[in-house]
Amino acid sequence: MSIESTVAVATQFSNKSYDKFSQDLADVGVLQLKFNKELGIEKAVRLNYNPVLARANFERLTSDNRRQNFRNYELWQIQTALRERNHAAKSSVNYLIDEHGEMRNELFPDEPFSHILERGLAYRKSIGSKELEREYAEYEGWLQVCNVLKHPDTPAGAKFIAISCPGIVADTNYNDNFVDIYEAHDDPVTGKRYITMTRNASKLTYGDYENNAAQLQNGYFDNLEGPIDAWYLRNPIYKNPSVDARSTDELFEQIFGHREGAMGEADFQQLWQQLIPVVLYYINNLCAEEFHPSSLAISWNAVLKKNDLMKTILENTKISKDQQMQNTQLQIPQFYGNLHEEIDWLGRQQIDMVAAACGTSGGFKIEYKDGLAPKNPIQELLSNSVAKFGVEEDNYGSLHFDCPHCRFDNKRDYGKLLTKCKSCGEDVTCGDSKEKTSVTKNMTTASTNEPTN
């Protein structure tokens, strides 16, 4: 098969593939239902990382070796999710070629990566995604890239540039802006071919991409059809090293340019080192023998909250690079007796919702069905000081909460509760308080024996 004919290969995702994963989808549905019921989730938010899907993937594994590979792969998945949350500038991964010519992610080599993508497509189709054309296009573009770069006639150093723009539909699940550059390599020891994908956060607009794509490949927009975001993903741009010898980094920096405000790789690695104990705790929960939704949600919340706290500290630290990590560690308040206590507190805090590349990066609200507020070591420390009123929590929990109807971030006054969302006006009370016009008023009038409304 020639390179030219291979470029035209784009396998359409079929109903047969969807049927192949029907049992997997059913298993995900059972786990998601249990998770939502225990956490009181009525309307799910599309997340760039869903612990339930990860748990479903784990439960499919039947050997210790595959479970260990899953842990390694999940570390990479979490890194990817946090890179998206922090808008990190750069990341990379290798794809290896097995004895059957299938591409396998180096971190999860137990099954062809095409199966993982197909399973993801089946899941998106099952929940009624509005962006299936884009999602099919990404799959087809990836297949085309791999088929060409693994071909024996393709020279080492050959590249494909895949433009991943923000989605164009309302309430898109794809909010970020990336350029992925794939490069063919030959291992210097074994001679085996592998492919490296390097992702960079881009600063360009759709108009910029239109100009650049037309210059990179003559006639790039000939026969243009369908959504433009899908077109870019379905039509990656091939670069022959004999014609353009620039490296991956040179191509990106000279043609696209890094996005302003993107987190650099050194900063992300510094942040990641601080997060590893909390991430490993979460992975242990994810891979536990029994599925415990609340524990899983709390430990994932803790990863996000620790990330946000450390990011803030790093951003505000103005010291030399060689001392930054040590001093940052010293600045973290040590309110916890052990890692479990830290996870339990971090995981029950308000988690900011952040627009990420493939959905929203966010956590879960933890309901206190036993009526007990979580112990906040900071609040206990400040319990006899006016400073406690500066902490955005009280005996009812966080002063912030998302409206279950419109997702608006409400902030209530210290020691008082709200009955209606400040944005949409819908009822935000729960339980017995639904019949009361004001929970705070009811508590006050009850103490003075005055009738309530």
PyMOL commands that set and color helices and strands:
alter all, ss='L'
color gray80, all
select helices_A, chain A and resi 3-7+15-20+22-39+51-59+64-86+113-126+132-149+206-216+228-234+248-255+265-286+293-316+321-331+339-346+377-381+386-390+431-435+439-447
alter helices_A, ss='H'
color red, helices_A
select strands_A, chain A and resi 90-97+103-105+159-164+178-186+193-201+237-239+354-356+359-361+393-394+397-398+400-402+409-411
alter strands_A, ss='S'
color yellow, strands_A
deselect
rebuild
show_as cartoon
